[in-house]
Amino acid sequence: MKITCENGHTFERKSNCIVCLTCTSAAHRDHLFLGQFFGPTLRAIYNAGLTSLKSVLELNIKSIAKLHSIGKTTISKIEQLRKNEIIP
């Protein structure tokens, strides 16, 4: 099905996912830490409103772990970010 996002980007989807990859890619440029994550994990983080390092560091790890598509690798990356408090 064809979907048009709120920014006017049109894209095809076989699923009911409405996340625009063009907009998501733009978020990568604005928030470098998101560049560590890909595909479903990135969409889960982005849809949860975690679009800045500060928002991720402030949220409880258990809350992040409950998001769909968030697994051990993602939690490990976020814990490393918390430990270092730097943008890789």
N, CA, C and O atoms as a Tinker XYZ file with bonds, in Angstrom:
   352  protein
     1  N      0.840000   -1.169000    0.000000    73     2
     2  CA     0.000000    0.000000    0.000000    64     1     3
     3  C      0.893000    1.244000    0.000000    63     2     4     5
     4  O      1.981000    1.236000    0.575000    81     3
     5  N      0.432000    2.288000   -0.637000    73     3     6
     6  CA     1.167000    3.542000   -0.668000    64     5     7
     7  C      0.764000    4.389000    0.532000    63     6     8     9
     8  O     -0.413000    4.505000    0.872000    81     7
     9  N      1.771000    4.973000    1.156000    73     7    10
    10  CA     1.547000    5.806000    2.338000    64     9    11
    11  C      2.271000    7.126000    2.120000    63    10    12    13
    12  O      3.367000    7.148000    1.559000    81    11
    13  N      1.671000    8.221000    2.556000    73    11    14
    14  CA     2.325000    9.525000    2.523000    64    13    15
    15  C      2.442000   10.014000    3.954000    63    14    16    17
    16  O      1.448000   10.103000    4.675000    81    15
    17  N      3.686000   10.336000    4.366000    73    15    18
    18  CA     3.898000   10.794000    5.742000    64    17    19
    19  C      3.487000   12.256000    5.877000    63    18    20    21
    20  O      3.144000   12.911000    4.892000    81    19
    21  N      3.527000   12.752000    7.097000    73    19    22
    22  CA     3.112000   14.134000    7.361000    64    21    23
    23  C      4.037000   15.154000    6.707000    63    22    24    25
    24  O      3.669000   16.320000    6.565000    81    23
    25  N      5.240000   14.724000    6.305000    73    23    26
    26  CA     6.176000   15.626000    5.624000    64    25    27
    27  C      6.088000   15.518000    4.109000    63    26    28    29
    28  O      6.855000   16.163000    3.394000    81    27
    29  N      5.155000   14.704000    3.613000    73    27    30
    30  CA     4.915000   14.609000    2.186000    64    29    31
    31  C      5.703000   13.532000    1.453000    63    30    32    33
    32  O      5.634000   13.459000    0.226000    81    31
    33  N      6.447000   12.699000    2.165000    73    31    34
    34  CA     7.187000   11.613000    1.528000    64    33    35
    35  C      6.243000   10.445000    1.273000    63    34    36    37
    36  O      5.515000   10.017000    2.168000    81    35
    37  N      6.262000    9.933000    0.040000    73    35    38
    38  CA     5.415000    8.799000   -0.305000    64    37    39
    39  C      6.271000    7.550000   -0.395000    63    38    40    41
    40  O      7.356000    7.574000   -0.976000    81    39
    41  N      5.780000    6.449000    0.187000    73    39    42
    42  CA     6.535000    5.204000    0.190000    64    41    43
    43  C      5.574000    4.024000    0.193000    63    42    44    45
    44  O      4.398000    4.163000    0.530000    81    43
    45  N      6.095000    2.856000   -0.188000    73    43    46
    46  CA     5.314000    1.622000   -0.236000    64    45    47
    47  C      5.543000    0.816000    1.033000    63    46    48    49
    48  O      6.658000    0.776000    1.554000    81    47
    49  N      4.497000    0.176000    1.529000    73    47    50
    50  CA     4.608000   -0.711000    2.678000    64    49    51
    51  C      3.744000   -1.933000    2.460000    63    50    52    53
    52  O      2.614000   -1.826000    1.983000    81    51
    53  N      4.270000   -3.092000    2.808000    73    51    54
    54  CA     3.469000   -4.321000    2.776000    64    53    55
    55  C      2.798000   -4.535000    4.123000    63    54    56    57
    56  O      1.768000   -5.201000    4.220000    81    55
    57  N      3.404000   -3.953000    5.178000    73    55    58
    58  CA     2.834000   -4.087000    6.520000    64    57    59
    59  C      2.057000   -2.816000    6.856000    63    58    60    61
    60  O      1.899000   -1.935000    6.011000    81    59
    61  N      1.579000   -2.727000    8.081000    73    59    62
    62  CA     0.850000   -1.538000    8.515000    64    61    63
    63  C      1.768000   -0.504000    9.167000    63    62    64    65
    64  O      1.291000    0.443000    9.792000    81    63
    65  N      3.078000   -0.681000    9.022000    73    63    66
    66  CA     4.050000    0.266000    9.581000    64    65    67
    67  C      3.957000    1.585000    8.822000    63    66    68    69
    68  O      4.025000    1.599000    7.593000    81    67
    69  N      3.804000    2.687000    9.539000    73    67    70
    70  CA     3.659000    3.979000    8.879000    64    69    71
    71  C      4.871000    4.890000    9.083000    63    70    72    73
    72  O      4.807000    6.085000    8.796000    81    71
    73  N      5.971000    4.327000    9.578000    73    71    74
    74  CA     7.171000    5.131000    9.802000    64    73    75
    75  C      7.839000    5.413000    8.465000    63    74    76    77
    76  O      8.131000    4.493000    7.702000    81    75
    77  N      8.073000    6.661000    8.192000    73    75    78
    78  CA     8.711000    7.089000    6.952000    64    77    79
    79  C     10.223000    6.952000    7.105000    63    78    80    81
    80  O     10.822000    7.567000    7.987000    81    79
    81  N     10.834000    6.146000    6.245000    73    79    82
    82  CA    12.275000    5.942000    6.342000    64    81    83
    83  C     13.055000    7.193000    5.971000    63    82    84    85
    84  O     14.170000    7.384000    6.456000    81    83
    85  N     12.502000    8.043000    5.130000    73    83    86
    86  CA    13.165000    9.301000    4.788000    64    85    87
    87  C     13.237000   10.199000    6.018000    63    86    88    89
    88  O     14.281000   10.784000    6.306000    81    87
    89  N     12.130000   10.306000    6.737000    73    87    90
    90  CA    12.111000   11.120000    7.964000    64    89    91
    91  C     13.004000   10.500000    9.034000    63    90    92    93
    92  O     13.702000   11.210000    9.757000    81    91
    93  N     12.977000    9.180000    9.131000    73    91    94
    94  CA    13.806000    8.486000   10.107000    64    93    95
    95  C     15.277000    8.703000    9.801000    63    94    96    97
    96  O     16.080000    8.894000   10.715000    81    95
    97  N     15.638000    8.676000    8.526000    73    95    98
    98  CA    17.026000    8.923000    8.125000    64    97    99
    99  C     17.443000   10.334000    8.497000    63    98   100   101
   100  O     18.582000   10.563000    8.905000    81    99
   101  N     16.526000   11.280000    8.359000    73    99   102
   102  CA    16.827000   12.662000    8.742000    64   101   103
   103  C     17.103000   12.736000   10.239000    63   102   104   105
   104  O     17.953000   13.507000   10.686000    81   103
   105  N     16.377000   11.929000   11.009000    73   103   106
   106  CA    16.612000   11.899000   12.451000    64   105   107
   107  C     18.015000   11.406000   12.758000    63   106   108   109
   108  O     18.620000   11.825000   13.745000    81   107
   109  N     18.536000   10.523000   11.924000    73   107   110
   110  CA    19.912000   10.039000   12.119000    64   109   111
   111  C     20.898000   11.194000   12.073000    63   110   112   113
   112  O     21.821000   11.274000   12.884000    81   111
   113  N     20.691000   12.085000   11.113000    73   111   114
   114  CA    21.618000   13.210000   10.980000    64   113   115
   115  C     21.519000   14.140000   12.184000    63   114   116   117
   116  O     22.521000   14.690000   12.642000    81   115
   117  N     20.297000   14.310000   12.692000    73   115   118
   118  CA    20.087000   15.215000   13.820000    64   117   119
   119  C     20.533000   14.618000   15.144000    63   118   120   121
   120  O     20.965000   15.341000   16.042000    81   119
   121  N     20.430000   13.328000   15.264000    73   119   122
   122  CA    20.721000   12.650000   16.521000    64   121   123
   123  C     21.635000   11.462000   16.232000    63   122   124   125
   124  O     21.166000   10.352000   15.982000    81   123
   125  N     22.920000   11.703000   16.270000    73   123   126
   126  CA    23.903000   10.714000   15.840000    64   125   127
   127  C     23.796000    9.373000   16.553000    63   126   128   129
   128  O     24.113000    8.333000   15.975000    81   127
   129  N     23.362000    9.390000   17.769000    73   127   130
   130  CA    23.305000    8.127000   18.501000    64   129   131
   131  C     22.331000    7.146000   17.867000    63   130   132   133
   132  O     22.510000    5.935000   17.993000    81   131
   133  N     21.308000    7.645000   17.190000    73   131   134
   134  CA    20.341000    6.755000   16.541000    64   133   135
   135  C     20.972000    5.962000   15.405000    63   134   136   137
   136  O     20.426000    4.941000   14.987000    81   135
   137  N     22.109000    6.414000   14.904000    73   135   138
   138  CA    22.789000    5.727000   13.817000    64   137   139
   139  C     23.270000    4.340000   14.187000    63   138   140   141
   140  O     23.605000    3.555000   13.300000    81   139
   141  N     23.314000    4.015000   15.460000    73   139   142
   142  CA    23.707000    2.676000   15.906000    64   141   143
   143  C     22.610000    1.650000   15.695000    63   142   144   145
   144  O     22.877000    0.449000   15.680000    81   143
   145  N     21.397000    2.106000   15.535000    73   143   146
   146  CA    20.253000    1.217000   15.478000    64   145   147
   147  C     19.689000    1.180000   14.065000    63   146   148   149
   148  O     19.763000    2.163000   13.328000    81   147
   149  N     19.123000    0.033000   13.696000    73   147   150
   150  CA    18.614000   -0.145000   12.348000    64   149   151
   151  C     17.245000   -0.806000   12.372000    63   150   152   153
   152  O     16.861000   -1.422000   13.366000    81   151
   153  N     16.512000   -0.673000   11.270000    73   151   154
   154  CA    15.257000   -1.386000   11.036000    64   153   155
   155  C     14.236000   -1.267000   12.146000    63   154   156   157
   156  O     13.961000   -0.171000   12.635000    81   155
   157  N     13.670000   -2.407000   12.546000    73   155   158
   158  CA    12.595000   -2.401000   13.537000    64   157   159
   159  C     13.002000   -1.766000   14.870000    63   158   160   161
   160  O     12.195000   -1.102000   15.520000    81   159
   161  N     14.249000   -1.973000   15.266000    73   159   162
   162  CA    14.714000   -1.382000   16.530000    64   161   163
   163  C     14.685000    0.133000   16.446000    63   162   164   165
   164  O     14.227000    0.801000   17.373000    81   163
   165  N     15.171000    0.674000   15.345000    73   163   166
   166  CA    15.179000    2.122000   15.159000    64   165   167
   167  C     13.756000    2.665000   15.142000    63   166   168   169
   168  O     13.479000    3.696000   15.755000    81   167
   169  N     12.870000    1.991000   14.457000    73   167   170
   170  CA    11.477000    2.452000   14.416000    64   169   171
   171  C     10.844000    2.422000   15.801000    63   170   172   173
   172  O     10.087000    3.326000   16.156000    81   171
   173  N     11.145000    1.398000   16.581000    73   171   174
   174  CA    10.590000    1.307000   17.938000    64   173   175
   175  C     11.095000    2.466000   18.794000    63   174   176   177
   176  O     10.321000    3.091000   19.518000    81   175
   177  N     12.377000    2.747000   18.709000    73   175   178
   178  CA    12.961000    3.859000   19.478000    64   177   179
   179  C     12.365000    5.183000   19.020000    63   178   180   181
   180  O     11.974000    6.015000   19.838000    81   179
   181  N     12.300000    5.368000   17.717000    73   179   182
   182  CA    11.791000    6.609000   17.142000    64   181   183
   183  C     10.321000    6.812000   17.492000    63   182   184   185
   184  O      9.920000    7.914000   17.866000    81   183
   185  N      9.517000    5.760000   17.374000    73   183   186
   186  CA     8.087000    5.858000   17.677000    64   185   187
   187  C      7.823000    6.103000   19.158000    63   186   188   189
   188  O      6.793000    6.671000   19.521000    81   187
   189  N      8.743000    5.681000   20.006000    73   187   190
   190  CA     8.595000    5.908000   21.444000    64   189   191
   191  C      8.988000    7.336000   21.829000    63   190   192   193
   192  O      8.903000    7.718000   22.996000    81   191
   193  N      9.416000    8.115000   20.842000    73   191   194
   194  CA     9.792000    9.505000   21.105000    64   193   195
   195  C     11.197000    9.662000   21.647000    63   194   196   197
   196  O     11.560000   10.723000   22.154000    81   195
   197  N     11.988000    8.606000   21.541000    73   195   198
   198  CA    13.360000    8.643000   22.058000    64   197   199
   199  C     14.286000    9.127000   20.945000    63   198   200   201
   200  O     15.076000    8.358000   20.398000    81   199
   201  N     14.177000   10.400000   20.625000    73   199   202
   202  CA    14.924000   10.937000   19.489000    64   201   203
   203  C     16.134000   11.769000   19.894000    63   202   204   205
   204  O     16.731000   12.456000   19.065000    81   203
   205  N     16.486000   11.702000   21.156000    73   203   206
   206  CA    17.701000   12.384000   21.612000    64   205   207
   207  C     18.395000   11.507000   22.641000    63   206   208   209
   208  O     17.763000   10.687000   23.308000    81   207
   209  N     19.681000   11.691000   22.758000    73   207   210
   210  CA    20.440000   10.914000   23.732000    64   209   211
   211  C     19.902000   11.162000   25.136000    63   210   212   213
   212  O     19.798000   10.233000   25.937000    81   211
   213  N     19.563000   12.401000   25.433000    73   211   214
   214  CA    19.039000   12.750000   26.754000    64   213   215
   215  C     17.766000   11.966000   27.071000    63   214   216   217
   216  O     17.597000   11.473000   28.186000    81   215
   217  N     16.875000   11.852000   26.087000    73   215   218
   218  CA    15.615000   11.130000   26.328000    64   217   219
   219  C     15.862000    9.658000   26.608000    63   218   220   221
   220  O     15.145000    9.053000   27.405000    81   219
   221  N     16.863000    9.074000   25.968000    73   219   222
   222  CA    17.193000    7.669000   26.209000    64   221   223
   223  C     17.815000    7.495000   27.589000    63   222   224   225
   224  O     17.487000    6.551000   28.307000    81   223
   225  N     18.701000    8.395000   27.954000    73   223   226
   226  CA    19.383000    8.281000   29.240000    64   225   227
   227  C     18.435000    8.502000   30.411000    63   226   228   229
   228  O     18.663000    7.979000   31.502000    81   227
   229  N     17.383000    9.267000   30.194000    73   227   230
   230  CA    16.433000    9.550000   31.270000    64   229   231
   231  C     15.408000    8.435000   31.471000    63   230   232   233
   232  O     14.817000    8.323000   32.545000    81   231
   233  N     15.196000    7.612000   30.446000    73   231   234
   234  CA    14.169000    6.575000   30.528000    64   233   235
   235  C     14.705000    5.323000   31.201000    63   234   236   237
   236  O     15.869000    4.960000   31.030000    81   235
   237  N     13.859000    4.680000   31.953000    73   235   238
   238  CA    14.186000    3.440000   32.653000    64   237   239
   239  C     14.462000    2.330000   31.631000    63   238   240   241
   240  O     13.714000    2.177000   30.665000    81   239
   241  N     15.529000    1.562000   31.843000    73   239   242
   242  CA    15.894000    0.470000   30.938000    64   241   243
   243  C     14.749000   -0.535000   30.803000    63   242   244   245
   244  O     14.518000   -1.062000   29.715000    81   243
   245  N     14.037000   -0.802000   31.883000    73   243   246
   246  CA    12.918000   -1.758000   31.814000    64   245   247
   247  C     11.827000   -1.250000   30.877000    63   246   248   249
   248  O     11.192000   -2.041000   30.181000    81   247
   249  N     11.608000    0.049000   30.855000    73   247   250
   250  CA    10.614000    0.631000   29.946000    64   249   251
   251  C     11.059000    0.489000   28.499000    63   250   252   253
   252  O     10.251000    0.179000   27.623000    81   251
   253  N     12.338000    0.713000   28.249000    73   251   254
   254  CA    12.872000    0.567000   26.894000    64   253   255
   255  C     12.781000   -0.893000   26.459000    63   254   256   257
   256  O     12.420000   -1.181000   25.318000    81   255
   257  N     13.105000   -1.802000   27.356000    73   255   258
   258  CA    13.098000   -3.237000   27.037000    64   257   259
   259  C     11.705000   -3.742000   26.670000    63   258   260   261
   260  O     11.581000   -4.742000   25.963000    81   259
   261  N     10.667000   -3.072000   27.136000    73   259   262
   262  CA     9.299000   -3.488000   26.845000    64   261   263
   263  C      8.855000   -3.124000   25.426000    63   262   264   265
   264  O      7.857000   -3.649000   24.932000    81   263
   265  N      9.593000   -2.232000   24.775000    73   263   266
   266  CA     9.228000   -1.827000   23.422000    64   265   267
   267  C      9.396000   -2.996000   22.454000    63   266   268   269
   268  O     10.329000   -3.789000   22.577000    81   267
   269  N      8.495000   -3.090000   21.507000    73   267   270
   270  CA     8.577000   -4.140000   20.484000    64   269   271
   271  C      9.875000   -3.974000   19.687000    63   270   272   273
   272  O     10.227000   -2.856000   19.312000    81   271
   273  N     10.576000   -5.056000   19.431000    73   271   274
   274  CA    11.815000   -5.106000   18.640000    64   273   275
   275  C     13.057000   -4.674000   19.410000    63   274   276   277
   276  O     14.124000   -4.527000   18.815000    81   275
   277  N     12.942000   -4.471000   20.702000    73   275   278
   278  CA    14.105000   -4.118000   21.508000    64   277   279
   279  C     14.605000   -5.392000   22.175000    63   278   280   281
   280  O     13.890000   -6.024000   22.953000    81   279
   281  N     15.838000   -5.758000   21.860000    73   279   282
   282  CA    16.408000   -6.978000   22.404000    64   281   283
   283  C     17.660000   -6.714000   23.220000    63   282   284   285
   284  O     17.965000   -5.578000   23.582000    81   283
   285  N     18.377000   -7.795000   23.498000    73   283   286
   286  CA    19.564000   -7.712000   24.341000    64   285   287
   287  C     20.647000   -6.817000   23.746000    63   286   288   289
   288  O     21.317000   -6.088000   24.477000    81   287
   289  N     20.823000   -6.865000   22.433000    73   287   290
   290  CA    21.858000   -6.054000   21.786000    64   289   291
   291  C     21.560000   -4.572000   21.953000    63   290   292   293
   292  O     22.458000   -3.789000   22.265000    81   291
   293  N     20.316000   -4.183000   21.748000    73   291   294
   294  CA    19.927000   -2.780000   21.900000    64   293   295
   295  C     20.089000   -2.330000   23.341000    63   294   296   297
   296  O     20.615000   -1.248000   23.599000    81   295
   297  N     19.647000   -3.144000   24.273000    73   295   298
   298  CA    19.783000   -2.800000   25.689000    64   297   299
   299  C     21.258000   -2.644000   26.047000    63   298   300   301
   300  O     21.623000   -1.733000   26.789000    81   299
   301  N     22.099000   -3.520000   25.529000    73   299   302
   302  CA    23.531000   -3.443000   25.778000    64   301   303
   303  C     24.108000   -2.125000   25.249000    63   302   304   305
   304  O     24.919000   -1.489000   25.922000    81   303
   305  N     23.693000   -1.717000   24.053000    73   303   306
   306  CA    24.169000   -0.455000   23.475000    64   305   307
   307  C     23.722000    0.738000   24.319000    63   306   308   309
   308  O     24.490000    1.670000   24.554000    81   307
   309  N     22.470000    0.693000   24.771000    73   307   310
   310  CA    21.953000    1.793000   25.586000    64   309   311
   311  C     22.660000    1.842000   26.940000    63   310   312   313
   312  O     22.973000    2.922000   27.440000    81   311
   313  N     22.908000    0.684000   27.526000    73   311   314
   314  CA    23.639000    0.661000   28.799000    64   313   315
   315  C     25.054000    1.208000   28.623000    63   314   316   317
   316  O     25.572000    1.886000   29.510000    81   315
   317  N     25.680000    0.917000   27.481000    73   315   318
   318  CA    27.009000    1.462000   27.215000    64   317   319
   319  C     26.955000    2.974000   27.071000    63   318   320   321
   320  O     27.847000    3.675000   27.550000    81   319
   321  N     25.908000    3.488000   26.411000    73   319   322
   322  CA    25.721000    4.927000   26.306000    64   321   323
   323  C     25.569000    5.563000   27.692000    63   322   324   325
   324  O     26.149000    6.612000   27.973000    81   323
   325  N     24.792000    4.920000   28.536000    73   323   326
   326  CA    24.594000    5.428000   29.901000    64   325   327
   327  C     25.905000    5.456000   30.664000    63   326   328   329
   328  O     26.205000    6.405000   31.388000    81   327
   329  N     26.680000    4.394000   30.488000    73   327   330
   330  CA    27.942000    4.284000   31.201000    64   329   331
   331  C     28.916000    5.382000   30.767000    63   330   332   333
   332  O     29.580000    6.002000   31.598000    81   331
   333  N     28.988000    5.608000   29.468000    73   331   334
   334  CA    29.934000    6.580000   28.929000    64   333   335
   335  C     29.363000    7.982000   28.811000    63   334   336   337
   336  O     30.096000    8.971000   28.810000    81   335
   337  N     28.028000    8.050000   28.711000    73   335   338
   338  CA    27.345000    9.314000   28.472000    64   337   339
   339  C     27.989000   10.105000   27.348000    63   338   340   341
   340  O     28.219000   11.310000   27.453000    81   339
   341  N     28.275000    9.386000   26.263000    73   339   342
   342  CA    28.830000   10.031000   25.071000    64   341   343
   343  C     28.053000    9.565000   23.855000    63   342   344   345
   344  O     27.374000    8.538000   23.882000    81   343
   345  N     28.167000   10.334000   22.800000    73   343   346
   346  CA    27.584000    9.935000   21.524000    64   345   347
   347  C     28.680000    9.258000   20.718000    63   346   348   349
   348  O     29.689000    9.884000   20.397000    81   347
   349  N     28.491000    7.973000   20.386000    73   347   350
   350  CA    29.519000    7.258000   19.642000    64   349   351
   351  C     29.692000    7.787000   18.231000    63   350   352
   352  O     30.526000    7.281000   17.480000    81   351
